[in-house]
Amino acid sequence: MIKLPYNGKLFTIKELSELSGITPAALRDRLRRGYSVEQAIKIATIHESVEQFSEASCWEDWLGMSINDLHKIYWKWSIQHGYSALQKQGFSRQLISKYPMLKTVPTKRGDKCYRIIRLK
């Protein structure tokens, strides 16, 4: 049984999985791709922040809102709840993958800003 260092202690994959909430398979995959234990766990926390934010709010409220404004709300929410926040592009991708009925479209202002609309 392999033990990995994390926060000055040694843990098995199963123990790290229970500690971080990441499945053992996902944790192994990240470690095989060259992430350190700390990085593998941090990535999960960042992605979890989008998941938790989307569950705490209602996606229908996002319709017509700019990605910039929604990302600012998400960023503040993440800080208040102790999560690391994704940058705007990663945040947008995570939302669209979680809610495939949504998509972003450029605003008509030509300022390279995007807003969320619902697919029909």
Beta strands, then each sheet from edge to edge (+ up, - down):
strand 1: 4-6
strand 2: 9-11
strand 3: 102-106
strand 4: 114-118
sheet 1: 1+ 2-
sheet 2: 3+ 4-
end
